[in-house]
């Protein structure tokens, strides 16, 4: 996303989870950039979070579901795959 906009990043730090990002930002340790919006505007410790939309809207990203085959895919895995497929193609125009 930054390369497409020809932006240079200064000092950055990747964190291991979205929850850690929220906690660090709420604690005043910087800002966070995420591809998803949290359901709550409150961090887990009760600190307020403020979400800002980006001016430039990025294209939705695709996800890939990989598995060893239908026989090894659990019922929960099948439901996840079906939900992912529906949500991935929900915004695309019909090809008929």
matplotlib code that plots the C-alpha trace (Angstrom):
import matplotlib.pyplot as plt

x = [0.0, 2.8, 4.8, 1.8, 1.4, 5.2, 5.5, 8.6, 8.1, 10.1, 10.8, 8.3, 7.6, 5.6, 3.7, 2.6, -1.1, -3.9, -4.6, -1.0, -1.2, -4.3, -2.8, 0.4, -1.5, -4.0, -1.0, 0.5, 3.3, 2.5, -0.1, -1.3, -2.3, -4.6, -6.6, -9.5, -11.5, -11.9, -15.5, -14.8, -13.3, -11.9, -8.7, -8.8, -7.4, -10.3, -8.3, -10.0, -9.1, -9.8, -10.1, -9.5, -10.4, -7.8, -8.4, -7.4, -9.5, -7.4, -8.8, -10.0, -7.4, -8.0, -7.5, -6.3, -7.6, -5.2, -6.0, -5.0, -8.3, -12.0, -11.4, -9.0, -11.1, -13.1, -16.7, -15.4, -12.9, -15.6, -17.8, -14.8, -14.0, -17.7, -17.9, -14.6, -15.7, -19.1, -17.5, -14.7, -17.0, -19.9, -18.7, -17.9, -20.4, -22.1, -20.3, -23.5]
y = [0.0, 2.4, 1.6, 2.2, 5.6, 6.2, 6.8, 6.2, 4.7, 6.0, 3.9, 1.0, -1.9, -5.0, -6.6, -10.2, -9.6, -7.0, -7.0, -6.0, -3.2, -1.9, -2.0, -0.2, 2.5, 3.0, 3.2, 6.1, 4.1, 5.3, 4.8, 1.7, 0.9, -2.1, -3.6, -4.1, -1.9, -3.1, -3.6, -1.5, 2.0, 0.9, -1.0, -4.0, -1.9, 0.6, 3.3, 5.1, 4.3, 6.6, 5.1, 7.2, 6.1, 6.4, 9.0, 6.6, 3.5, 0.3, -2.6, -5.5, -8.2, -11.8, -14.6, -18.1, -21.2, -24.2, -27.7, -31.3, -32.2, -32.6, -35.8, -33.9, -30.7, -30.5, -29.3, -26.0, -25.7, -26.2, -23.5, -21.1, -21.8, -21.2, -18.0, -16.8, -17.5, -15.7, -12.7, -12.5, -12.5, -10.5, -7.1, -8.3, -7.8, -10.9, -12.6, -13.9]
z = [0.0, 0.9, -2.2, -4.5, -3.0, -3.2, 0.5, 2.6, 6.1, 9.0, 12.0, 12.2, 14.5, 13.6, 16.5, 16.8, 17.1, 16.5, 20.2, 21.0, 18.4, 20.0, 23.5, 22.5, 20.6, 23.5, 25.8, 23.8, 22.1, 18.6, 15.9, 14.2, 10.7, 10.2, 7.4, 9.6, 11.9, 15.5, 16.7, 19.8, 20.2, 23.5, 24.2, 26.4, 29.3, 28.8, 27.1, 24.2, 20.6, 17.6, 14.2, 11.1, 7.6, 4.9, 2.2, -0.5, -0.5, -1.2, -3.1, -1.0, -0.5, -1.4, 1.0, 0.2, 2.0, 1.6, 2.8, 2.1, 0.5, 1.3, 3.4, 5.8, 6.0, 9.3, 9.4, 10.9, 8.1, 5.5, 7.1, 7.2, 3.5, 2.5, 4.5, 3.0, -0.5, 0.0, 1.6, -1.0, -4.0, -2.4, -3.7, -7.3, -10.1, -11.4, -14.3, -15.9]

ax = plt.figure().add_subplot(projection="3d")
ax.plot(x, y, z, "-o")
ax.set_aspect("equal")
plt.show()
